[in-house]
Amino acid sequence: MSGPQTSAPRGPGGGALAGGEVVAPRHHEPDASAPPTGLAEAAAPSASRTGPSAPAQPGTPSAGPPSCQPLAGRCILLPRLREPDALADELESAGARVVRAALTRTVPGDTAALAELARLAASGQADWLVLTSARTVWALTPHLRAAEAGPGRLPLRVAVVGPATARAWVEETGTAPDLVAAGSAAALAGHPELARGTGRLLLPASALADPALARALGESGWEVVRAAAYSTAAVGHDDLPPGLERAWRQEVEAAVLTAPSTTRALLDLLGPPRGARLIAIGATTARAATAMGLPVAATAGAPTPAGVREAVLRALGFPVATVDQGPQQGPQPA
């Protein structure tokens, strides 16, 4: 079964650097066999993508980049590792040099609670199973199989938040969820199918998840059964990729904050930004960053690649049209 952990380090031009987890853009030079010599060289895009223009100062658009690549020459930190990563692809398609590094690691959740939740699901003792992230899907499905009820044959309905969670469910179970909320937990809680209820609803999630979704569903009349599917913790300082701290101080012009826990890890491991603009993936992450004393330059109107790209452009001073994909006030991944 696939899982949230990154695969073993890969070779130059397409994977993690030896001894670290900074991933170079996947558009590499013809001589991809040459070993990387450091973060700056390994992460630099090919000239065919960005041209020879000099790096711009944070917050000031480069002089005359092609309209299809407004982020040409810009260094963006994306503090996560995921393959494939549609967000990294979106930023790279705009010309950005995306530095990816995992600042947190996944910690197993409450296995006993997950097993009991799976038993309730398999025995038909609930009306809905609500999943808010792909990580939750990966954590729960082994317990569903152990309950001797294939996940695709569950006698209840399945609701998920966002397309990434929906894809994970399809990949793990071979069946489509009954309901896919458009990008946010708030959209799910307000869906007509869930806005009013009197039955039992199963809600596995991160141990650090914002309780707003469970509270909203409970206030709508559901009996909400929760389980900690996983948690996250910061990696050790010694686990940071070589060159990442220097890049954070000298090269990164914008960083995408993907979750409250990632934001805390970034602050603890790398320190506050020195000129880099911070972009929150959603309102919950923005509130968490603000509470930590971090300045948020922009918040994505939708936690999608297009929404984050728009927010990055806005944070760096580009006039852009707002991406609006519905209400996004629900919790983001912890």
Contacts in CASP RR format, 6 or more apart in sequence:
PFRMAT RR
TARGET T0000
AUTHOR 0000-0000-0000
METHOD contacts of the structure
MODEL  1
MSGPQTSAPRGPGGGALAGGEVVAPRHHEPDASAPPTGLAEAAAPSASRT
GPSAPAQPGTPSAGPPSCQPLAGRCILLPRLREPDALADELESAGARVVR
AALTRTVPGDTAALAELARLAASGQADWLVLTSARTVWALTPHLRAAEAG
PGRLPLRVAVVGPATARAWVEETGTAPDLVAAGSAAALAGHPELARGTGR
LLLPASALADPALARALGESGWEVVRAAAYSTAAVGHDDLPPGLERAWRQ
EVEAAVLTAPSTTRALLDLLGPPRGARLIAIGATTARAATAMGLPVAATA
GAPTPAGVREAVLRALGFPVATVDQGPQQGPQPA
1 138 0 8 1.000
1 141 0 8 1.000
1 142 0 8 1.000
1 172 0 8 1.000
2 138 0 8 1.000
2 168 0 8 1.000
2 171 0 8 1.000
2 172 0 8 1.000
3 135 0 8 1.000
3 138 0 8 1.000
4 106 0 8 1.000
4 134 0 8 1.000
4 135 0 8 1.000
4 138 0 8 1.000
4 230 0 8 1.000
5 106 0 8 1.000
6 16 0 8 1.000
6 21 0 8 1.000
6 81 0 8 1.000
6 82 0 8 1.000
6 83 0 8 1.000
6 102 0 8 1.000
7 83 0 8 1.000
9 15 0 8 1.000
9 16 0 8 1.000
9 17 0 8 1.000
9 18 0 8 1.000
9 19 0 8 1.000
9 20 0 8 1.000
9 21 0 8 1.000
10 16 0 8 1.000
12 24 0 8 1.000
12 28 0 8 1.000
12 32 0 8 1.000
12 33 0 8 1.000
12 34 0 8 1.000
12 35 0 8 1.000
12 36 0 8 1.000
12 42 0 8 1.000
13 24 0 8 1.000
13 26 0 8 1.000
13 28 0 8 1.000
13 32 0 8 1.000
13 36 0 8 1.000
13 42 0 8 1.000
14 23 0 8 1.000
14 24 0 8 1.000
14 26 0 8 1.000
14 28 0 8 1.000
14 32 0 8 1.000
15 23 0 8 1.000
15 24 0 8 1.000
16 22 0 8 1.000
16 23 0 8 1.000
16 81 0 8 1.000
16 241 0 8 1.000
17 23 0 8 1.000
17 24 0 8 1.000
17 36 0 8 1.000
17 38 0 8 1.000
17 39 0 8 1.000
17 42 0 8 1.000
17 241 0 8 1.000
17 242 0 8 1.000
18 35 0 8 1.000
18 36 0 8 1.000
19 241 0 8 1.000
19 242 0 8 1.000
20 101 0 8 1.000
20 239 0 8 1.000
20 240 0 8 1.000
20 241 0 8 1.000
20 242 0 8 1.000
21 81 0 8 1.000
21 100 0 8 1.000
21 101 0 8 1.000
21 102 0 8 1.000
21 239 0 8 1.000
21 241 0 8 1.000
22 39 0 8 1.000
22 42 0 8 1.000
22 43 0 8 1.000
22 99 0 8 1.000
22 100 0 8 1.000
22 101 0 8 1.000
22 241 0 8 1.000
22 243 0 8 1.000
22 244 0 8 1.000
23 81 0 8 1.000
23 99 0 8 1.000
23 100 0 8 1.000
23 101 0 8 1.000
24 36 0 8 1.000
24 42 0 8 1.000
24 43 0 8 1.000
24 44 0 8 1.000
25 43 0 8 1.000
25 45 0 8 1.000
25 49 0 8 1.000
25 88 0 8 1.000
25 92 0 8 1.000
25 97 0 8 1.000
25 98 0 8 1.000
26 92 0 8 1.000
27 45 0 8 1.000
27 46 0 8 1.000
27 48 0 8 1.000
27 49 0 8 1.000
27 92 0 8 1.000
28 46 0 8 1.000
29 46 0 8 1.000
36 42 0 8 1.000
38 242 0 8 1.000
38 243 0 8 1.000
39 99 0 8 1.000
39 241 0 8 1.000
39 242 0 8 1.000
39 243 0 8 1.000
39 244 0 8 1.000
39 246 0 8 1.000
39 247 0 8 1.000
40 243 0 8 1.000
40 247 0 8 1.000
40 251 0 8 1.000
43 75 0 8 1.000
43 97 0 8 1.000
43 98 0 8 1.000
43 99 0 8 1.000
43 247 0 8 1.000
44 97 0 8 1.000
45 73 0 8 1.000
45 92 0 8 1.000
45 95 0 8 1.000
45 97 0 8 1.000
49 69 0 8 1.000
49 72 0 8 1.000
49 92 0 8 1.000
49 95 0 8 1.000
50 69 0 8 1.000
50 72 0 8 1.000
50 73 0 8 1.000
50 95 0 8 1.000
50 97 0 8 1.000
51 72 0 8 1.000
53 62 0 8 1.000
53 63 0 8 1.000
53 65 0 8 1.000
53 72 0 8 1.000
53 73 0 8 1.000
55 73 0 8 1.000
55 74 0 8 1.000
55 75 0 8 1.000
55 251 0 8 1.000
55 253 0 8 1.000
56 62 0 8 1.000
56 63 0 8 1.000
56 73 0 8 1.000
56 74 0 8 1.000
56 253 0 8 1.000
57 253 0 8 1.000
58 253 0 8 1.000
58 254 0 8 1.000
58 275 0 8 1.000
58 276 0 8 1.000
58 277 0 8 1.000
58 316 0 8 1.000
59 253 0 8 1.000
59 277 0 8 1.000
59 315 0 8 1.000
59 316 0 8 1.000
59 317 0 8 1.000
60 316 0 8 1.000
60 317 0 8 1.000
61 70 0 8 1.000
61 316 0 8 1.000
61 317 0 8 1.000
61 318 0 8 1.000
62 72 0 8 1.000
62 73 0 8 1.000
62 74 0 8 1.000
65 71 0 8 1.000
65 72 0 8 1.000
65 73 0 8 1.000
65 95 0 8 1.000
66 72 0 8 1.000
68 94 0 8 1.000
69 93 0 8 1.000
69 94 0 8 1.000
69 95 0 8 1.000
70 94 0 8 1.000
70 95 0 8 1.000
70 313 0 8 1.000
70 318 0 8 1.000
71 91 0 8 1.000
71 94 0 8 1.000
71 95 0 8 1.000
71 96 0 8 1.000
71 312 0 8 1.000
71 313 0 8 1.000
71 316 0 8 1.000
72 94 0 8 1.000
72 95 0 8 1.000
72 96 0 8 1.000
73 95 0 8 1.000
73 96 0 8 1.000
73 97 0 8 1.000
74 95 0 8 1.000
74 96 0 8 1.000
74 97 0 8 1.000
74 253 0 8 1.000
74 254 0 8 1.000
74 316 0 8 1.000
75 96 0 8 1.000
75 97 0 8 1.000
75 99 0 8 1.000
75 247 0 8 1.000
75 251 0 8 1.000
75 252 0 8 1.000
75 253 0 8 1.000
75 254 0 8 1.000
76 91 0 8 1.000
76 96 0 8 1.000
76 97 0 8 1.000
76 98 0 8 1.000
76 99 0 8 1.000
76 252 0 8 1.000
76 253 0 8 1.000
76 254 0 8 1.000
76 255 0 8 1.000
76 256 0 8 1.000
76 312 0 8 1.000
77 99 0 8 1.000
77 101 0 8 1.000
77 247 0 8 1.000
77 248 0 8 1.000
77 252 0 8 1.000
77 254 0 8 1.000
77 255 0 8 1.000
77 256 0 8 1.000
77 276 0 8 1.000
78 85 0 8 1.000
78 87 0 8 1.000
78 88 0 8 1.000
78 91 0 8 1.000
78 98 0 8 1.000
78 99 0 8 1.000
78 100 0 8 1.000
78 255 0 8 1.000
78 256 0 8 1.000
78 258 0 8 1.000
79 100 0 8 1.000
79 101 0 8 1.000
79 102 0 8 1.000
79 103 0 8 1.000
79 104 0 8 1.000
79 255 0 8 1.000
79 256 0 8 1.000
79 257 0 8 1.000
79 258 0 8 1.000
79 262 0 8 1.000
79 265 0 8 1.000
79 266 0 8 1.000
80 100 0 8 1.000
80 102 0 8 1.000
80 103 0 8 1.000
80 104 0 8 1.000
80 258 0 8 1.000
80 262 0 8 1.000
81 100 0 8 1.000
81 101 0 8 1.000
81 102 0 8 1.000
82 88 0 8 1.000
85 100 0 8 1.000
86 305 0 8 1.000
87 256 0 8 1.000
87 305 0 8 1.000
87 308 0 8 1.000
88 98 0 8 1.000
88 100 0 8 1.000
89 305 0 8 1.000
90 305 0 8 1.000
90 306 0 8 1.000
90 308 0 8 1.000
90 309 0 8 1.000
91 98 0 8 1.000
91 305 0 8 1.000
91 308 0 8 1.000
91 309 0 8 1.000
91 312 0 8 1.000
92 98 0 8 1.000
94 309 0 8 1.000
94 313 0 8 1.000
96 312 0 8 1.000
99 244 0 8 1.000
99 247 0 8 1.000
99 251 0 8 1.000
99 252 0 8 1.000
101 240 0 8 1.000
101 241 0 8 1.000
101 244 0 8 1.000
102 235 0 8 1.000
103 234 0 8 1.000
103 235 0 8 1.000
103 240 0 8 1.000
103 262 0 8 1.000
103 265 0 8 1.000
103 266 0 8 1.000
103 269 0 8 1.000
103 270 0 8 1.000
104 232 0 8 1.000
104 233 0 8 1.000
104 234 0 8 1.000
104 235 0 8 1.000
104 259 0 8 1.000
104 261 0 8 1.000
104 262 0 8 1.000
104 265 0 8 1.000
105 232 0 8 1.000
105 233 0 8 1.000
105 234 0 8 1.000
105 235 0 8 1.000
106 135 0 8 1.000
106 230 0 8 1.000
106 231 0 8 1.000
106 232 0 8 1.000
107 230 0 8 1.000
107 231 0 8 1.000
107 232 0 8 1.000
107 233 0 8 1.000
108 139 0 8 1.000
108 230 0 8 1.000
108 231 0 8 1.000
109 139 0 8 1.000
109 207 0 8 1.000
109 228 0 8 1.000
109 229 0 8 1.000
109 230 0 8 1.000
109 231 0 8 1.000
110 207 0 8 1.000
110 227 0 8 1.000
110 228 0 8 1.000
111 143 0 8 1.000
113 226 0 8 1.000
113 227 0 8 1.000
113 228 0 8 1.000
114 139 0 8 1.000
114 140 0 8 1.000
114 143 0 8 1.000
114 204 0 8 1.000
114 227 0 8 1.000
114 228 0 8 1.000
114 229 0 8 1.000
115 143 0 8 1.000
115 146 0 8 1.000
115 147 0 8 1.000
116 227 0 8 1.000
117 140 0 8 1.000
117 143 0 8 1.000
117 202 0 8 1.000
117 204 0 8 1.000
117 225 0 8 1.000
117 227 0 8 1.000
118 140 0 8 1.000
118 143 0 8 1.000
118 144 0 8 1.000
118 146 0 8 1.000
118 147 0 8 1.000
119 125 0 8 1.000
119 147 0 8 1.000
120 126 0 8 1.000
120 200 0 8 1.000
120 202 0 8 1.000
120 225 0 8 1.000
121 129 0 8 1.000
121 144 0 8 1.000
121 147 0 8 1.000
121 149 0 8 1.000
121 154 0 8 1.000
121 156 0 8 1.000
121 202 0 8 1.000
122 144 0 8 1.000
122 147 0 8 1.000
122 148 0 8 1.000
122 149 0 8 1.000
122 150 0 8 1.000
122 154 0 8 1.000
122 155 0 8 1.000
123 147 0 8 1.000
123 149 0 8 1.000
123 155 0 8 1.000
124 154 0 8 1.000
124 155 0 8 1.000
124 156 0 8 1.000
125 200 0 8 1.000
126 156 0 8 1.000
126 199 0 8 1.000
126 200 0 8 1.000
126 201 0 8 1.000
126 202 0 8 1.000
126 225 0 8 1.000
127 156 0 8 1.000
127 157 0 8 1.000
127 199 0 8 1.000
127 200 0 8 1.000
127 201 0 8 1.000
128 156 0 8 1.000
128 157 0 8 1.000
128 158 0 8 1.000
128 159 0 8 1.000
128 194 0 8 1.000
128 200 0 8 1.000
128 201 0 8 1.000
128 202 0 8 1.000
128 222 0 8 1.000
129 154 0 8 1.000
129 156 0 8 1.000
129 157 0 8 1.000
129 158 0 8 1.000
129 159 0 8 1.000
129 201 0 8 1.000
129 202 0 8 1.000
130 158 0 8 1.000
130 159 0 8 1.000
130 160 0 8 1.000
130 188 0 8 1.000
130 194 0 8 1.000
130 201 0 8 1.000
130 202 0 8 1.000
130 203 0 8 1.000
130 213 0 8 1.000
130 217 0 8 1.000
131 137 0 8 1.000
131 140 0 8 1.000
131 158 0 8 1.000
131 159 0 8 1.000
131 160 0 8 1.000
131 161 0 8 1.000
131 165 0 8 1.000
131 169 0 8 1.000
131 177 0 8 1.000
131 204 0 8 1.000
132 160 0 8 1.000
132 161 0 8 1.000
132 165 0 8 1.000
132 185 0 8 1.000
132 188 0 8 1.000
132 203 0 8 1.000
132 205 0 8 1.000
132 209 0 8 1.000
132 213 0 8 1.000
132 331 0 8 1.000
132 333 0 8 1.000
133 161 0 8 1.000
133 164 0 8 1.000
133 165 0 8 1.000
133 205 0 8 1.000
133 206 0 8 1.000
133 333 0 8 1.000
134 164 0 8 1.000
134 165 0 8 1.000
134 167 0 8 1.000
134 168 0 8 1.000
135 206 0 8 1.000
135 229 0 8 1.000
135 230 0 8 1.000
135 333 0 8 1.000
136 165 0 8 1.000
136 204 0 8 1.000
136 205 0 8 1.000
136 206 0 8 1.000
136 229 0 8 1.000
136 230 0 8 1.000
137 160 0 8 1.000
137 165 0 8 1.000
137 168 0 8 1.000
137 169 0 8 1.000
137 172 0 8 1.000
138 168 0 8 1.000
138 172 0 8 1.000
139 204 0 8 1.000
139 229 0 8 1.000
139 230 0 8 1.000
140 204 0 8 1.000
140 229 0 8 1.000
141 151 0 8 1.000
141 172 0 8 1.000
141 173 0 8 1.000
144 150 0 8 1.000
144 151 0 8 1.000
144 154 0 8 1.000
145 151 0 8 1.000
149 155 0 8 1.000
150 173 0 8 1.000
151 169 0 8 1.000
151 172 0 8 1.000
151 173 0 8 1.000
151 174 0 8 1.000
151 175 0 8 1.000
152 173 0 8 1.000
152 174 0 8 1.000
152 175 0 8 1.000
156 202 0 8 1.000
157 178 0 8 1.000
157 179 0 8 1.000
158 169 0 8 1.000
158 177 0 8 1.000
158 178 0 8 1.000
158 179 0 8 1.000
159 177 0 8 1.000
159 178 0 8 1.000
159 179 0 8 1.000
159 180 0 8 1.000
159 181 0 8 1.000
159 188 0 8 1.000
159 191 0 8 1.000
159 193 0 8 1.000
159 194 0 8 1.000
160 166 0 8 1.000
160 169 0 8 1.000
160 177 0 8 1.000
160 179 0 8 1.000
160 180 0 8 1.000
160 181 0 8 1.000
161 180 0 8 1.000
161 181 0 8 1.000
161 183 0 8 1.000
161 184 0 8 1.000
161 185 0 8 1.000
161 187 0 8 1.000
161 188 0 8 1.000
162 180 0 8 1.000
162 181 0 8 1.000
162 182 0 8 1.000
162 183 0 8 1.000
163 180 0 8 1.000
163 183 0 8 1.000
165 177 0 8 1.000
165 180 0 8 1.000
166 176 0 8 1.000
166 177 0 8 1.000
166 180 0 8 1.000
169 175 0 8 1.000
169 176 0 8 1.000
169 177 0 8 1.000
170 176 0 8 1.000
170 177 0 8 1.000
179 188 0 8 1.000
179 191 0 8 1.000
179 193 0 8 1.000
179 194 0 8 1.000
181 187 0 8 1.000
181 188 0 8 1.000
181 191 0 8 1.000
182 325 0 8 1.000
182 326 0 8 1.000
183 302 0 8 1.000
183 303 0 8 1.000
183 304 0 8 1.000
183 325 0 8 1.000
183 328 0 8 1.000
184 302 0 8 1.000
184 303 0 8 1.000
184 326 0 8 1.000
184 327 0 8 1.000
184 328 0 8 1.000
184 329 0 8 1.000
184 330 0 8 1.000
185 210 0 8 1.000
185 212 0 8 1.000
185 213 0 8 1.000
185 330 0 8 1.000
185 331 0 8 1.000
186 212 0 8 1.000
186 213 0 8 1.000
186 216 0 8 1.000
186 327 0 8 1.000
186 328 0 8 1.000
186 329 0 8 1.000
186 330 0 8 1.000
187 326 0 8 1.000
187 327 0 8 1.000
187 328 0 8 1.000
187 330 0 8 1.000
188 194 0 8 1.000
188 213 0 8 1.000
189 195 0 8 1.000
189 213 0 8 1.000
189 216 0 8 1.000
189 217 0 8 1.000
189 220 0 8 1.000
189 330 0 8 1.000
190 216 0 8 1.000
194 201 0 8 1.000
194 217 0 8 1.000
194 220 0 8 1.000
194 222 0 8 1.000
195 220 0 8 1.000
196 220 0 8 1.000
196 221 0 8 1.000
197 220 0 8 1.000
197 221 0 8 1.000
197 222 0 8 1.000
198 221 0 8 1.000
198 222 0 8 1.000
199 221 0 8 1.000
199 222 0 8 1.000
199 223 0 8 1.000
200 222 0 8 1.000
200 223 0 8 1.000
200 225 0 8 1.000
201 217 0 8 1.000
201 222 0 8 1.000
201 223 0 8 1.000
201 224 0 8 1.000
201 225 0 8 1.000
202 225 0 8 1.000
202 227 0 8 1.000
203 213 0 8 1.000
203 214 0 8 1.000
203 217 0 8 1.000
203 224 0 8 1.000
203 225 0 8 1.000
203 226 0 8 1.000
203 227 0 8 1.000
204 226 0 8 1.000
204 227 0 8 1.000
204 228 0 8 1.000
204 229 0 8 1.000
205 213 0 8 1.000
205 214 0 8 1.000
205 226 0 8 1.000
205 227 0 8 1.000
205 228 0 8 1.000
205 229 0 8 1.000
205 334 0 8 1.000
206 228 0 8 1.000
206 229 0 8 1.000
206 230 0 8 1.000
206 231 0 8 1.000
206 232 0 8 1.000
206 333 0 8 1.000
206 334 0 8 1.000
207 228 0 8 1.000
207 229 0 8 1.000
207 230 0 8 1.000
207 231 0 8 1.000
207 334 0 8 1.000
208 231 0 8 1.000
208 232 0 8 1.000
208 260 0 8 1.000
208 261 0 8 1.000
208 334 0 8 1.000
209 331 0 8 1.000
209 333 0 8 1.000
209 334 0 8 1.000
210 260 0 8 1.000
210 284 0 8 1.000
210 330 0 8 1.000
210 331 0 8 1.000
210 332 0 8 1.000
210 334 0 8 1.000
212 284 0 8 1.000
212 330 0 8 1.000
212 331 0 8 1.000
213 330 0 8 1.000
213 331 0 8 1.000
214 224 0 8 1.000
214 226 0 8 1.000
217 224 0 8 1.000
218 224 0 8 1.000
231 334 0 8 1.000
232 259 0 8 1.000
232 261 0 8 1.000
232 262 0 8 1.000
232 334 0 8 1.000
233 261 0 8 1.000
234 261 0 8 1.000
234 264 0 8 1.000
234 265 0 8 1.000
234 268 0 8 1.000
234 269 0 8 1.000
235 265 0 8 1.000
235 269 0 8 1.000
236 269 0 8 1.000
237 269 0 8 1.000
240 269 0 8 1.000
244 270 0 8 1.000
245 270 0 8 1.000
248 270 0 8 1.000
248 271 0 8 1.000
248 273 0 8 1.000
248 274 0 8 1.000
248 276 0 8 1.000
249 274 0 8 1.000
252 273 0 8 1.000
252 276 0 8 1.000
253 275 0 8 1.000
253 276 0 8 1.000
253 277 0 8 1.000
253 316 0 8 1.000
254 276 0 8 1.000
254 277 0 8 1.000
254 278 0 8 1.000
254 279 0 8 1.000
254 297 0 8 1.000
254 312 0 8 1.000
254 315 0 8 1.000
254 316 0 8 1.000
255 266 0 8 1.000
255 273 0 8 1.000
255 276 0 8 1.000
255 277 0 8 1.000
255 278 0 8 1.000
255 279 0 8 1.000
256 279 0 8 1.000
256 281 0 8 1.000
256 308 0 8 1.000
256 312 0 8 1.000
257 263 0 8 1.000
257 266 0 8 1.000
257 278 0 8 1.000
257 279 0 8 1.000
257 280 0 8 1.000
257 281 0 8 1.000
257 285 0 8 1.000
257 286 0 8 1.000
257 289 0 8 1.000
257 296 0 8 1.000
258 281 0 8 1.000
258 285 0 8 1.000
258 332 0 8 1.000
258 333 0 8 1.000
259 281 0 8 1.000
259 285 0 8 1.000
259 332 0 8 1.000
259 333 0 8 1.000
259 334 0 8 1.000
260 284 0 8 1.000
260 285 0 8 1.000
260 288 0 8 1.000
260 289 0 8 1.000
260 332 0 8 1.000
260 334 0 8 1.000
261 334 0 8 1.000
263 280 0 8 1.000
263 285 0 8 1.000
263 288 0 8 1.000
263 289 0 8 1.000
263 292 0 8 1.000
263 294 0 8 1.000
264 288 0 8 1.000
264 292 0 8 1.000
267 292 0 8 1.000
267 294 0 8 1.000
272 294 0 8 1.000
273 294 0 8 1.000
273 295 0 8 1.000
277 297 0 8 1.000
277 298 0 8 1.000
277 315 0 8 1.000
277 316 0 8 1.000
278 289 0 8 1.000
278 294 0 8 1.000
278 295 0 8 1.000
278 296 0 8 1.000
278 297 0 8 1.000
278 315 0 8 1.000
279 296 0 8 1.000
279 297 0 8 1.000
279 298 0 8 1.000
279 299 0 8 1.000
279 300 0 8 1.000
279 308 0 8 1.000
279 311 0 8 1.000
279 312 0 8 1.000
279 315 0 8 1.000
280 286 0 8 1.000
280 289 0 8 1.000
280 296 0 8 1.000
280 298 0 8 1.000
280 299 0 8 1.000
280 300 0 8 1.000
280 311 0 8 1.000
281 299 0 8 1.000
281 300 0 8 1.000
281 303 0 8 1.000
281 308 0 8 1.000
281 332 0 8 1.000
282 299 0 8 1.000
282 300 0 8 1.000
282 301 0 8 1.000
282 303 0 8 1.000
282 328 0 8 1.000
282 332 0 8 1.000
283 299 0 8 1.000
283 328 0 8 1.000
283 329 0 8 1.000
283 330 0 8 1.000
283 332 0 8 1.000
284 329 0 8 1.000
284 330 0 8 1.000
284 331 0 8 1.000
284 332 0 8 1.000
285 299 0 8 1.000
285 332 0 8 1.000
286 296 0 8 1.000
286 299 0 8 1.000
289 296 0 8 1.000
290 296 0 8 1.000
297 314 0 8 1.000
297 315 0 8 1.000
298 311 0 8 1.000
298 312 0 8 1.000
298 314 0 8 1.000
298 315 0 8 1.000
299 311 0 8 1.000
300 307 0 8 1.000
300 308 0 8 1.000
300 310 0 8 1.000
300 311 0 8 1.000
300 323 0 8 1.000
300 328 0 8 1.000
301 307 0 8 1.000
301 310 0 8 1.000
301 311 0 8 1.000
301 322 0 8 1.000
301 323 0 8 1.000
301 324 0 8 1.000
301 325 0 8 1.000
301 328 0 8 1.000
302 323 0 8 1.000
302 324 0 8 1.000
302 325 0 8 1.000
302 326 0 8 1.000
302 328 0 8 1.000
303 328 0 8 1.000
303 332 0 8 1.000
304 323 0 8 1.000
304 325 0 8 1.000
306 323 0 8 1.000
307 323 0 8 1.000
307 325 0 8 1.000
310 320 0 8 1.000
310 321 0 8 1.000
310 322 0 8 1.000
310 323 0 8 1.000
313 320 0 8 1.000
314 320 0 8 1.000
END
